[in-house]
Amino acid sequence: MTVEATNETWRTELAARESNGVAVRLFWSRSTNLLKVTVSDASNGDYFELVLEEHEAPLDVFYHPFAHAAARGLEFRPRRSESELTVDVQI
């Protein structure tokens, strides 16, 4: 478990996982008593945070952050490969 200071607010990392360059972390803020899930994708630099509502189960948001983000109206587009970006032109 990691404790780190940010902007004079202490937060505690409760859980972390990483797969295929996508890191998901669950934090608890001591000063606000709020839970937050952060998601960062090392392959493209994408990042978002979800501050949990009282009715949300923290581990459910931790294990399914993209579903919870979509339910909040955040849209995600998968990164396209170079082969998908290539357009065939007929002469």
C-alpha positions as CSV (number, residue, x, y, z in Angstrom):
1,M,0.0,0.0,0.0
2,T,1.4,3.4,-1.0
3,V,0.8,6.7,0.7
4,E,1.6,9.8,-1.3
5,A,1.1,13.6,-0.9
6,T,-0.6,15.7,-3.7
7,N,-1.4,19.3,-3.2
8,E,-1.2,19.0,0.6
9,T,-3.9,16.3,0.4
10,W,-2.9,12.8,1.6
11,R,-4.4,9.9,-0.4
12,T,-3.9,6.2,0.1
13,E,-3.7,3.7,-2.8
14,L,-6.0,0.9,-2.0
15,A,-5.6,-1.2,-5.1
16,A,-3.6,-1.2,-8.4
17,R,-3.5,-3.4,-11.5
18,E,-2.0,-3.1,-14.9
19,S,-2.6,-5.0,-18.2
20,N,-1.3,-4.3,-21.7
21,G,-0.1,-0.8,-20.7
22,V,-3.4,0.2,-19.0
23,A,-2.9,1.0,-15.3
24,V,-6.0,1.2,-13.0
25,R,-5.6,2.5,-9.4
26,L,-8.1,3.0,-6.6
27,F,-7.4,5.8,-4.1
28,W,-9.0,7.0,-0.9
29,S,-8.6,10.6,0.2
30,R,-8.2,11.0,3.9
31,S,-9.2,14.7,3.9
32,T,-12.3,14.3,1.8
33,N,-13.2,10.7,2.5
34,L,-13.7,10.3,-1.3
35,L,-12.7,7.3,-3.4
36,K,-11.3,7.7,-6.9
37,V,-10.4,5.3,-9.7
38,T,-7.7,6.5,-12.1
39,V,-7.0,4.9,-15.5
40,S,-4.0,5.7,-17.7
41,D,-3.0,4.1,-21.0
42,A,0.8,4.2,-21.6
43,S,0.4,3.4,-25.3
44,N,-1.5,6.6,-26.2
45,G,-1.2,8.8,-23.1
46,D,-5.0,8.7,-22.4
47,Y,-6.0,9.3,-18.7
48,F,-9.2,9.7,-16.8
49,E,-10.5,9.7,-13.2
50,L,-13.8,8.6,-11.7
51,V,-14.8,10.0,-8.4
52,L,-17.1,7.4,-6.9
53,E,-20.6,8.2,-5.8
54,E,-21.9,6.9,-2.4
55,H,-24.0,4.2,-4.2
56,E,-21.1,2.8,-6.3
57,A,-19.2,-0.3,-5.2
58,P,-15.5,0.7,-5.2
59,L,-14.2,-2.7,-6.5
60,D,-16.8,-2.8,-9.2
61,V,-15.6,0.6,-10.5
62,F,-12.0,-0.6,-10.1
63,Y,-12.5,-3.7,-12.2
64,H,-14.9,-2.1,-14.8
65,P,-13.8,1.5,-15.1
66,F,-14.6,1.8,-18.8
67,A,-18.2,0.6,-18.3
68,H,-18.7,3.1,-15.4
69,A,-17.1,5.9,-17.5
70,A,-19.5,5.0,-20.4
71,A,-22.4,5.1,-18.0
72,R,-21.4,8.6,-17.1
73,G,-21.3,9.6,-20.8
74,L,-17.6,9.5,-21.5
75,E,-16.9,8.1,-24.9
76,F,-13.9,6.1,-25.9
77,R,-12.6,5.2,-29.3
78,P,-10.1,2.4,-29.7
79,R,-6.8,3.4,-31.2
80,R,-6.7,2.5,-34.8
81,S,-3.7,0.6,-36.2
82,E,-1.7,1.9,-39.2
83,S,-3.2,-0.8,-41.4
84,E,-6.7,0.6,-40.6
85,L,-5.5,4.1,-41.5
86,T,-4.2,3.0,-44.9
87,V,-6.6,3.8,-47.7
88,D,-6.6,1.9,-51.0
89,V,-6.7,4.2,-53.9
90,Q,-7.5,2.9,-57.4
91,I,-5.9,4.6,-60.4
